[in-house]
Amino acid sequence: MKQRRFGKTGINVSEISLGCWQLGSRWGEPFDADVARNTLKAAVDQGINCLDTADVYQGGMSERAIGEFLKTVDDKPFVITKMGRQLSPHVANHYTEPNLRKFVKQSLDRLDVDQLDLTLLHCPPTEVYYDPDVFATLDKFKEEGLIKHYGVSVEKVEEGLKAIEYDGVAAIEVIFNMFRLRPMELLFEQAKKRDVAIIVRVPLASGLLSGKYDMETKFAQGDHRTFNRDGEAFDKGETFSGVDYETGLEAVRELKKVFPDQNLAQVALRWILMFDAVSTVIPGASKPEHILSNAKASDIDPLTDEQMEQVKTIYDNYIKDPVHHLW
């Protein structure tokens, strides 16, 4: 597994890491601690040394499972966790020091560590990025030794560009994939200038870019790919990257022509790694077999200039209008 420098933190992380939102289960399924433990072990065995979770994933059980796993290994993975989505209502003026302090301490308890490696604000309302007091609070937590580093997980490029104006922001987590190209235009350039790490989430557009779905595919009732296609529950950009499902399938058919006889999911991950602003990609995995497939993306050949241009053409023809400027 190749590693990349994680921005101003100075540490090196595996370029393919593990997104832990579905750790030990899938949408609508009960949590399985044994599956979670085996998945984490498979990740470490593949050279993955970075885990991404959040306090709300599986009701805190994702963090707890990681905390238990950390006790079993000598070389501790770098753990990214997120906070803020517990707020109800989830509004900007609830991003107060008491609330953030409570979330940090709860994550410390569930992970059973003395200090968080990296905490991210978890897709807060846009107004939060324009509130210096929130970032001053995070600076205070660093000074107190509660956290080593902090950053933000964003919905929009605008939010990422605003966040990196704060010197303390060490990382931006953003959706970026073959169906979401806008971050590469300005955000990546500015992040490199400020030495801010880029964590890529939703790299397979909720599985669309795996190439395994068709119009007959049925998703479970508790799966956001069933109930959030138009943003009924949360930002629709989180589901299939905001792309209309049928349109996405048409684009995938074109991608398969560019990459015949190849594992499209691995190619989609390798495409992301073509961008040097990217520090790590965090595909999810609900079982160990997924880890093995994702990890192989680090070793396949780089895409050619022609292939990169063909991906861009497919995006322009199928995806760009009206998705591009929404996020």
C-alpha positions as CSV (number, residue, x, y, z in Angstrom):
1,M,0.0,0.0,0.0
2,K,1.5,3.3,-1.1
3,Q,1.4,6.3,1.4
4,R,0.9,10.0,0.9
5,R,1.8,13.0,3.1
6,F,-1.2,14.2,5.0
7,G,-0.8,17.9,4.6
8,K,0.6,20.1,7.4
9,T,0.3,17.3,10.0
10,G,3.5,15.9,8.5
11,I,2.3,12.3,8.9
12,N,2.0,9.7,6.1
13,V,-1.2,7.8,5.5
14,S,-2.2,5.0,3.2
15,E,-3.6,6.5,0.0
16,I,-6.5,4.0,0.3
17,S,-8.0,4.2,3.8
18,L,-11.2,2.9,5.3
19,G,-14.4,4.7,5.6
20,C,-16.2,3.3,8.7
21,W,-19.8,4.5,8.3
22,Q,-20.9,1.0,7.5
23,L,-18.4,-0.8,9.7
24,G,-20.0,-4.0,11.0
25,S,-23.3,-3.5,9.1
26,R,-25.0,-2.0,6.1
27,W,-27.9,0.5,5.9
28,G,-30.8,-0.9,7.9
29,E,-28.9,-3.9,9.2
30,P,-28.0,-4.6,12.9
31,F,-24.4,-3.9,13.9
32,D,-22.1,-7.0,14.1
33,A,-19.0,-6.5,16.3
34,D,-17.3,-9.6,14.9
35,V,-17.6,-8.4,11.3
36,A,-16.4,-4.9,12.4
37,R,-13.3,-6.4,14.0
38,N,-12.5,-8.7,11.0
39,T,-12.9,-5.7,8.7
40,L,-10.6,-3.6,10.6
41,K,-8.0,-6.4,10.8
42,A,-8.3,-6.9,7.0
43,A,-7.6,-3.2,6.5
44,V,-4.5,-3.2,8.6
45,D,-3.3,-6.4,7.0
46,Q,-3.5,-4.6,3.6
47,G,-1.4,-1.7,4.9
48,I,-4.2,0.7,5.6
49,N,-3.2,2.9,8.4
50,C,-6.0,5.5,8.4
51,L,-9.6,5.0,9.5
52,D,-12.5,7.5,9.1
53,T,-15.5,7.4,11.4
54,A,-18.0,9.7,13.1
55,D,-19.7,9.9,16.4
56,V,-23.1,9.2,14.7
57,Y,-22.0,6.2,12.7
58,Q,-24.0,3.2,13.9
59,G,-25.0,5.2,17.0
60,G,-21.4,5.5,18.2
61,M,-20.7,1.8,17.8
62,S,-18.3,2.4,14.9
63,E,-16.1,4.5,17.2
64,R,-16.4,1.9,20.0
65,A,-15.4,-0.9,17.6
66,I,-12.4,1.1,16.5
67,G,-11.5,1.8,20.1
68,E,-11.6,-1.9,21.0
69,F,-9.5,-2.7,17.9
70,L,-6.8,-0.2,18.8
71,K,-6.1,-2.1,21.9
72,T,-5.1,-5.2,19.8
73,V,-2.5,-3.6,17.6
74,D,0.9,-2.0,18.3
75,D,1.0,0.2,15.3
76,K,-2.1,2.4,15.8
77,P,-3.9,3.6,12.7
78,F,-4.5,7.3,12.4
79,V,-8.2,7.8,13.3
80,I,-10.3,10.6,11.8
81,T,-13.6,11.2,13.5
82,K,-16.3,13.7,13.0
83,M,-18.8,15.6,15.2
84,G,-21.8,17.9,15.0
85,R,-24.5,15.8,13.5
86,Q,-25.8,14.9,16.9
87,L,-27.2,18.4,17.1
88,S,-31.0,18.6,16.9
89,P,-31.9,20.8,15.3
90,H,-28.7,20.8,13.3
91,V,-28.3,24.6,13.1
92,A,-25.3,26.9,13.1
93,N,-25.9,28.6,16.5
94,H,-25.7,25.2,18.2
95,Y,-22.0,24.9,17.3
96,T,-21.0,26.2,20.7
97,E,-18.0,25.5,22.8
98,P,-20.0,23.4,25.4
99,N,-21.6,21.3,22.7
100,L,-18.3,20.7,20.8
101,R,-16.5,19.9,24.0
102,K,-19.2,17.4,24.9
103,F,-18.8,15.7,21.5
104,V,-15.0,15.6,21.7
105,K,-15.1,14.0,25.2
106,Q,-17.7,11.5,24.0
107,S,-15.5,10.4,21.1
108,L,-12.5,10.2,23.4
109,D,-14.5,7.9,25.6
110,R,-15.8,5.7,22.8
111,L,-12.4,5.4,21.2
112,D,-10.8,5.0,24.6
113,V,-7.9,7.4,23.8
114,D,-6.4,10.4,25.5
115,Q,-6.3,12.6,22.4
116,L,-8.1,12.5,19.1
117,D,-5.8,12.3,16.1
118,L,-8.1,14.4,13.9
119,T,-11.6,15.6,14.4
120,L,-13.7,17.1,11.6
121,L,-16.8,19.2,11.8
122,H,-19.4,16.9,10.2
123,C,-20.9,18.9,7.2
124,P,-22.1,21.8,9.4
125,P,-24.4,24.5,8.0
126,T,-22.6,26.9,5.7
127,E,-22.9,29.7,8.2
128,V,-20.5,27.9,10.6
129,Y,-17.6,28.4,8.2
130,Y,-18.1,32.2,8.6
131,D,-18.0,32.0,12.4
132,P,-14.4,32.5,13.6
133,D,-15.4,31.6,17.2
134,V,-16.1,28.0,16.2
135,F,-12.5,27.6,14.8
136,A,-11.1,29.4,17.9
137,T,-12.8,26.8,20.0
138,L,-11.1,24.1,18.0
139,D,-7.8,25.9,18.5
140,K,-8.5,25.9,22.2
141,F,-9.1,22.1,22.2
142,K,-5.7,21.7,20.5
143,E,-4.0,23.8,23.2
144,E,-5.7,21.7,25.9
145,G,-4.4,18.5,24.3
146,L,-7.9,17.1,23.6
147,I,-7.2,16.9,19.8
148,K,-4.0,16.8,17.7
149,H,-5.5,18.2,14.5
150,Y,-8.9,19.4,13.2
151,G,-10.6,20.1,9.9
152,V,-14.0,20.0,8.2
153,S,-16.1,17.7,6.1
154,V,-17.9,19.7,3.6
155,E,-20.8,19.5,1.2
156,K,-19.8,22.4,-1.1
157,V,-16.5,23.7,-2.6
158,E,-17.4,27.1,-1.2
159,E,-17.3,25.7,2.3
160,G,-13.9,24.1,1.8
161,L,-12.5,27.3,0.4
162,K,-13.7,29.3,3.3
163,A,-12.5,26.7,5.9
164,I,-8.9,26.8,4.7
165,E,-8.7,30.5,5.5
166,Y,-8.4,29.4,9.1
167,D,-4.8,28.5,9.8
168,G,-5.7,25.6,12.1
169,V,-7.6,23.7,9.5
170,A,-5.4,20.7,8.6
171,A,-7.8,18.7,6.4
172,I,-10.8,19.0,4.2
173,E,-13.0,16.0,3.5
174,V,-15.0,16.3,0.3
175,I,-17.0,14.3,-2.2
176,F,-14.9,13.8,-5.3
177,N,-15.3,11.1,-8.0
178,M,-15.8,10.6,-11.7
179,F,-19.3,12.1,-11.2
180,R,-18.2,15.0,-9.0
181,L,-15.3,17.0,-10.7
182,R,-15.7,20.5,-9.3
183,P,-13.3,20.2,-6.4
184,M,-10.4,19.7,-8.8
185,E,-10.9,23.2,-10.3
186,L,-10.0,25.5,-7.4
187,L,-10.2,23.7,-4.1
188,F,-7.4,21.3,-4.8
189,E,-5.1,24.1,-5.9
190,Q,-5.8,26.2,-2.8
191,A,-5.5,23.3,-0.5
192,K,-2.0,22.5,-1.9
193,K,-0.9,26.1,-1.4
194,R,-2.0,26.0,2.2
195,D,-0.7,22.4,2.8
196,V,-4.2,21.2,3.7
197,A,-4.8,17.5,3.4
198,I,-7.7,16.3,1.1
199,I,-9.7,13.3,2.2
200,V,-12.0,12.0,-0.6
201,R,-15.3,10.6,0.5
202,V,-18.1,8.9,-1.5
203,P,-15.5,7.9,-4.1
204,L,-17.8,5.4,-5.8
205,A,-20.9,7.7,-5.9
206,S,-22.8,5.4,-3.5
207,G,-21.7,2.4,-5.5
208,L,-22.8,3.6,-8.9
209,L,-19.2,3.6,-10.0
210,S,-18.8,0.0,-9.0
211,G,-20.6,-0.9,-12.3
212,K,-22.7,-3.5,-10.5
213,Y,-26.1,-1.8,-10.5
214,D,-28.8,-1.6,-13.1
215,M,-32.5,-0.5,-13.3
216,E,-33.5,-3.8,-11.7
217,T,-31.3,-3.3,-8.6
218,K,-33.3,-3.0,-5.4
219,F,-32.0,-1.3,-2.3
220,A,-33.3,-1.9,1.2
221,Q,-35.9,0.4,2.6
222,G,-33.4,1.6,5.2
223,D,-30.8,2.4,2.5
224,H,-30.4,6.1,1.7
225,R,-30.2,5.0,-2.0
226,T,-33.9,4.2,-1.6
227,F,-35.2,7.1,0.4
228,N,-32.8,10.0,-0.3
229,R,-32.5,10.2,-4.0
230,D,-34.1,13.7,-4.0
231,G,-32.7,14.8,-0.7
232,E,-35.7,13.8,1.4
233,A,-33.6,13.1,4.5
234,F,-30.3,15.0,3.9
235,D,-28.3,16.6,1.2
236,K,-29.0,14.7,-2.0
237,G,-25.4,15.1,-3.0
238,E,-24.6,12.4,-0.5
239,T,-26.7,9.9,-2.6
240,F,-25.2,8.9,-5.9
241,S,-23.3,12.2,-5.7
242,G,-26.5,13.9,-6.6
243,V,-26.7,12.3,-10.0
244,D,-30.0,11.0,-11.3
245,Y,-29.9,7.2,-11.0
246,E,-30.8,6.4,-14.6
247,T,-28.5,9.0,-15.9
248,G,-25.7,7.6,-13.8
249,L,-26.3,4.2,-15.2
250,E,-26.0,5.5,-18.7
251,A,-22.7,7.2,-17.9
252,V,-21.4,4.0,-16.3
253,R,-22.2,2.1,-19.5
254,E,-19.9,4.6,-21.3
255,L,-17.2,4.3,-18.7
256,K,-17.2,0.5,-19.2
257,K,-16.4,1.1,-22.9
258,V,-13.4,3.1,-21.9
259,F,-12.2,0.5,-19.3
260,P,-13.4,-2.9,-20.8
261,D,-12.6,-6.0,-18.8
262,Q,-11.4,-4.0,-15.8
263,N,-12.8,-3.7,-12.3
264,L,-14.6,-0.3,-12.6
265,A,-14.6,0.3,-8.8
266,Q,-10.8,-0.1,-8.7
267,V,-10.4,2.1,-11.8
268,A,-12.6,4.8,-10.2
269,L,-10.4,4.8,-7.1
270,R,-7.3,4.9,-9.2
271,W,-8.7,7.8,-11.1
272,I,-9.0,9.8,-7.9
273,L,-5.4,9.0,-7.0
274,M,-4.2,10.6,-10.2
275,F,-4.6,13.9,-8.4
276,D,-1.7,14.8,-6.2
277,A,-3.8,17.1,-4.0
278,V,-5.5,14.0,-2.7
279,S,-4.0,12.7,0.5
280,T,-6.3,9.7,0.9
281,V,-9.5,8.1,-0.3
282,I,-11.9,6.5,2.1
283,P,-14.2,3.9,0.4
284,G,-16.4,2.0,2.8
285,A,-16.5,-1.7,3.5
286,S,-19.1,-3.8,5.2
287,K,-17.0,-6.9,5.1
288,P,-13.3,-7.9,4.7
289,E,-13.6,-8.9,1.0
290,H,-14.4,-5.3,0.1
291,I,-11.1,-4.2,1.7
292,L,-9.1,-6.5,-0.5
293,S,-10.7,-5.1,-3.7
294,N,-10.3,-1.5,-2.7
295,A,-6.7,-1.9,-1.7
296,K,-5.8,-3.2,-5.1
297,A,-6.6,0.2,-6.6
298,S,-3.3,1.5,-5.1
299,D,-1.3,-1.0,-7.3
300,I,-3.0,-0.8,-10.7
301,D,-1.4,1.2,-13.5
302,P,-2.1,5.0,-13.7
303,L,-4.7,6.1,-16.2
304,T,-3.4,7.4,-19.5
305,D,-4.0,11.0,-20.6
306,E,-6.5,9.7,-23.2
307,Q,-8.4,7.8,-20.5
308,M,-8.5,10.8,-18.2
309,E,-9.8,12.9,-21.1
310,Q,-12.5,10.3,-21.9
311,V,-13.7,10.3,-18.3
312,K,-14.0,14.1,-18.5
313,T,-15.9,13.9,-21.8
314,I,-18.4,11.4,-20.3
315,Y,-18.8,13.8,-17.3
316,D,-19.4,16.7,-19.6
317,N,-22.0,14.8,-21.7
318,Y,-23.9,13.1,-18.9
319,I,-23.3,14.6,-15.5
320,K,-22.1,18.2,-15.6
321,D,-25.5,19.8,-16.3
322,P,-27.1,20.3,-13.8
323,V,-24.8,18.8,-11.1
324,H,-21.6,20.7,-11.4
325,H,-22.5,24.0,-9.8
326,L,-24.7,22.6,-7.0
327,W,-21.8,21.6,-4.8
